[in-house]
Amino acid sequence: MITSIATSIATSKADIAASNPALASSSFQMAAAAILGMVVLMGVGFAPMDVVHNAAHDARHSFAFPCH
């Protein structure tokens, strides 16, 4: 029962996405943004601390934000 409902919902969403290219494009863009976000998050998470600090420091200076 639950499986058939989930399958029905998934099928109807796929039909809607296939019939509406804007929705399919939007879904692709959201997935691409999520993947990019995870790559950035993991890249910063595993980077040495001084590299992250220097990048943030340089970004603050590029926006003319006083930091010291």
Residue frames as a rotation matrix with the C-alpha (Angstrom) as fourth column:
MET 1
0.570 0.822 0.000 0.00
0.822 -0.570 0.000 0.00
0.000 0.000 -1.000 0.00
ILE 2
0.606 -0.400 -0.688 2.64
0.042 -0.847 0.530 2.55
-0.795 -0.350 -0.496 1.04
THR 3
-0.477 -0.831 0.286 4.95
0.314 0.143 0.939 1.42
-0.821 0.537 0.192 -1.76
SER 4
-0.186 0.467 0.864 2.24
0.982 0.074 0.171 1.90
0.016 0.881 -0.473 -4.36
ILE 5
0.844 0.467 -0.264 1.49
0.491 -0.871 0.027 5.40
-0.218 -0.152 -0.964 -3.05
ALA 6
0.233 -0.846 -0.479 5.19
-0.066 -0.505 0.861 6.35
-0.970 -0.169 -0.174 -3.09
THR 7
-0.582 -0.418 0.698 5.56
0.601 0.357 0.715 4.92
-0.548 0.836 0.043 -6.59
SER 8
0.282 0.799 0.531 2.49
0.958 -0.264 -0.112 6.82
0.050 0.540 -0.840 -7.74
ILE 9
0.828 -0.021 -0.561 3.80
0.163 -0.947 0.277 10.08
-0.537 -0.320 -0.781 -6.31
ALA 10
-0.181 -0.978 -0.101 7.26
0.019 -0.106 0.994 9.56
-0.983 0.178 0.038 -7.81
THR 11
-0.442 0.078 0.893 5.75
0.851 0.351 0.391 8.70
-0.283 0.933 -0.222 -11.19
SER 12
0.634 0.746 0.202 3.48
0.773 -0.609 -0.179 11.74
-0.011 0.270 -0.963 -11.16
LYS 13
0.573 -0.513 -0.639 6.41
-0.067 -0.807 0.587 14.04
-0.817 -0.293 -0.497 -10.27
ALA 14
-0.514 -0.782 0.353 8.46
0.280 0.236 0.930 12.54
-0.811 0.577 0.098 -13.10
ASP 15
-0.066 0.587 0.807 5.55
0.996 0.082 0.022 13.07
-0.053 0.806 -0.590 -15.50
ILE 16
0.865 0.378 -0.329 5.19
0.399 -0.917 -0.006 16.70
-0.304 -0.126 -0.944 -14.40
ALA 17
0.168 -0.892 -0.419 8.95
-0.135 -0.442 0.887 17.31
-0.976 -0.093 -0.195 -14.76
ALA 18
-0.571 -0.372 0.732 8.98
0.592 0.431 0.681 15.69
-0.569 0.822 -0.026 -18.19
SER 19
0.202 0.739 0.643 6.03
0.974 -0.217 -0.056 17.77
0.098 0.638 -0.764 -19.38
ASN 20
0.993 0.121 0.011 7.42
0.117 -0.980 0.162 21.03
0.031 -0.160 -0.987 -17.97
PRO 21
0.351 -0.933 0.083 11.00
0.647 0.178 -0.742 21.82
0.677 0.314 0.666 -19.05
ALA 22
0.102 -0.294 0.950 11.21
-0.438 -0.871 -0.222 24.79
0.893 -0.394 -0.218 -16.66
LEU 23
0.784 0.226 0.578 10.54
-0.620 0.290 0.729 22.52
-0.003 -0.930 0.368 -13.69
ALA 24
0.848 -0.530 -0.007 13.13
0.526 0.842 -0.117 20.02
0.068 0.096 0.993 -14.91
SER 25
0.136 -0.814 0.565 15.65
0.332 -0.500 -0.800 22.83
0.934 0.296 0.202 -15.34
SER 26
0.335 0.070 0.940 14.85
-0.727 -0.615 0.305 24.17
0.599 -0.785 -0.155 -11.89
SER 27
0.975 0.031 0.222 15.35
-0.166 0.763 0.625 20.72
-0.150 -0.646 0.749 -10.38
PHE 28
0.551 -0.828 0.105 18.68
0.710 0.399 -0.581 20.39
0.439 0.395 0.807 -12.16
GLN 29
0.063 -0.517 0.854 19.78
-0.117 -0.854 -0.508 23.80
0.991 -0.068 -0.114 -10.91
MET 30
0.632 0.213 0.746 18.84
-0.741 -0.116 0.661 22.95
0.227 -0.970 0.084 -7.33
ALA 31
0.946 -0.318 0.060 20.73
0.292 0.919 0.264 19.66
-0.139 -0.233 0.963 -7.52
ALA 32
0.305 -0.872 0.384 23.78
0.605 -0.134 -0.785 21.37
0.736 0.471 0.487 -9.04
ALA 33
0.202 -0.180 0.963 23.71
-0.519 -0.853 -0.051 24.05
0.830 -0.490 -0.266 -6.31
ALA 34
0.881 0.159 0.446 23.49
-0.468 0.429 0.773 21.37
-0.069 -0.889 0.452 -3.61
ILE 35
0.754 -0.656 0.047 26.44
0.650 0.733 -0.199 19.48
0.096 0.181 0.979 -5.09
LEU 36
0.118 -0.709 0.695 28.47
0.261 -0.653 -0.711 22.67
0.958 0.266 0.108 -5.40
GLY 37
0.485 0.143 0.863 27.64
-0.696 -0.534 0.479 23.56
0.529 -0.833 -0.159 -1.80
MET 38
0.976 -0.129 0.177 28.81
-0.008 0.788 0.616 20.15
-0.219 -0.603 0.767 -0.58
VAL 39
0.469 -0.853 0.227 32.05
0.740 0.240 -0.628 20.45
0.481 0.463 0.744 -2.56
VAL 40
0.079 -0.413 0.907 32.74
-0.203 -0.898 -0.391 23.89
0.976 -0.153 -0.155 -1.07
LEU 41
0.710 0.268 0.651 31.82
-0.670 -0.028 0.742 22.72
0.217 -0.963 0.160 2.44
MET 42
0.914 -0.399 0.071 34.04
0.362 0.882 0.303 19.64
-0.184 -0.251 0.950 2.23
GLY 43
0.324 -0.827 0.460 36.86
0.573 -0.215 -0.791 21.64
0.752 0.520 0.404 0.64
VAL 44
0.138 -0.225 0.964 36.84
-0.562 -0.819 -0.111 24.13
0.815 -0.527 -0.240 3.48
GLY 45
0.868 0.298 0.397 36.33
-0.493 0.424 0.760 21.40
0.058 -0.855 0.515 6.06
PHE 46
0.807 -0.578 0.122 39.45
0.551 0.811 0.196 19.50
-0.212 -0.091 0.973 5.03
ALA 47
0.486 -0.653 0.581 41.64
0.213 -0.556 -0.803 22.51
0.848 0.514 -0.131 4.19
PRO 48
-0.349 -0.663 -0.662 44.43
0.879 0.012 -0.476 23.48
0.324 -0.749 0.579 6.59
MET 49
0.394 0.627 -0.672 43.29
0.855 -0.518 0.018 26.21
-0.336 -0.582 -0.740 8.98
ASP 50
-0.290 -0.559 -0.777 45.79
0.238 -0.828 0.507 28.83
-0.927 -0.038 0.373 7.80
VAL 51
-0.911 0.018 0.412 44.60
0.411 -0.039 0.911 28.46
0.032 0.999 0.029 4.19
VAL 52
0.034 0.998 0.055 40.97
0.925 -0.053 0.377 29.06
0.379 0.038 -0.925 5.22
HIS 53
0.327 0.044 -0.944 41.96
0.674 -0.711 0.200 32.02
-0.662 -0.702 -0.262 7.42
ASN 54
-0.658 -0.667 -0.349 44.03
0.209 -0.608 0.766 33.64
-0.723 0.431 0.540 4.68
ALA 55
-0.709 0.473 0.523 41.25
0.614 0.051 0.787 33.20
0.346 0.880 -0.327 2.13
ALA 56
0.369 0.879 -0.302 38.70
0.919 -0.297 0.259 34.81
0.138 -0.373 -0.917 4.47
HIS 57
0.070 -0.451 -0.890 41.15
0.511 -0.750 0.420 37.57
-0.857 -0.484 0.178 5.32
ASP 58
-0.896 -0.431 0.102 41.78
0.280 -0.373 0.884 38.34
-0.343 0.821 0.455 1.66
ALA 59
-0.320 0.865 0.386 38.05
0.818 0.047 0.573 38.31
0.478 0.500 -0.723 0.95
ARG 60
0.449 0.458 -0.767 37.45
0.812 -0.568 0.136 40.86
-0.373 -0.684 -0.627 3.71
HIS 61
-0.345 -0.658 -0.669 40.12
0.230 -0.750 0.620 43.13
-0.910 0.060 0.411 2.24
SER 62
-0.866 0.014 0.499 38.70
0.499 -0.009 0.866 42.78
0.016 1.000 0.001 -1.27
PHE 63
0.126 0.973 0.193 35.36
0.845 -0.207 0.494 44.14
0.520 0.101 -0.848 0.00
ALA 64
-0.376 -0.413 0.830 37.15
-0.009 -0.893 -0.449 47.00
0.927 -0.176 0.332 1.79
PHE 65
0.788 0.612 -0.067 35.99
0.000 0.109 0.994 45.65
0.616 -0.783 0.086 5.16
PRO 66
-0.014 -0.853 0.521 38.41
-0.772 -0.322 -0.547 46.64
0.635 -0.410 -0.655 7.92
CYS 67
0.744 0.267 -0.612 39.53
0.079 0.875 0.478 43.62
0.663 -0.404 0.630 9.89
HIS 68
0.344 -0.630 -0.696 42.56
0.937 0.184 0.297 44.96
-0.059 -0.755 0.654 11.79
